Amino acid sequence: ALARAESRGAHQRTDLPERDPALDGMHAVARGDEDPAWEHWS
């Protein structure tokens, strides 16, 4: 949720209250020490 630069679902940000439609269907995936990556899941 911290990697999102938007509000979505239960993750509401006061500094970025709008959804970003470009991230529809995308999931932030964190693996170990790597930065989160955006993946599209169908």
Contact map, one row per residue, 1 for C-alpha under 8 A:
111100000010000000000000000100000000000000
111110000000000000000000000000000000000000
111110000000000000000000000100000001000000
111111100000000000000000000100000000000000
011111100000000100000000000000000000000000
000111110001100111110000000000000000000000
000111111011100111110000000000000000000000
000001111111000001100000000000000000000000
000000111111000000000000000000000000000000
000000011111000000000000000000000000000000
100000111111100000000000000000000000000000
000001111111110010000000000000000000000000
000001100011111110000000000000000000000000
000000000001111110000000000000000000000000
000000000000111110000000000000000000000000
000011100000111111000000000000000000000000
000001100001111111100000000000000000000000
000001110000000111110000000000000000000000
000001110000000011111000000000000000000000
000001100000000001111111000000000000000000
000000000000000000111111000000000000000000
000000000000000000011111000000000000000000
000000000000000000011111110000000000000000
000000000000000000011111110000000000000000
000000000000000000000011111000000000000111
000000000000000000000011111100000000011110
000000000000000000000000111110000000011110
101100000000000000000000011111000001111000
000000000000000000000000001111100001111000
000000000000000000000000000111111111100000
000000000000000000000000000011111111000000
000000000000000000000000000001111100000000
000000000000000000000000000001111110000000
000000000000000000000000000001111111000000
000000000000000000000000000001101111100000
001000000000000000000000000111100111110000
000000000000000000000000000111000011111000
000000000000000000000000011110000001111100
000000000000000000000000011110000000111110
000000000000000000000000111000000000011111
000000000000000000000000111000000000001111
000000000000000000000000100000000000000111
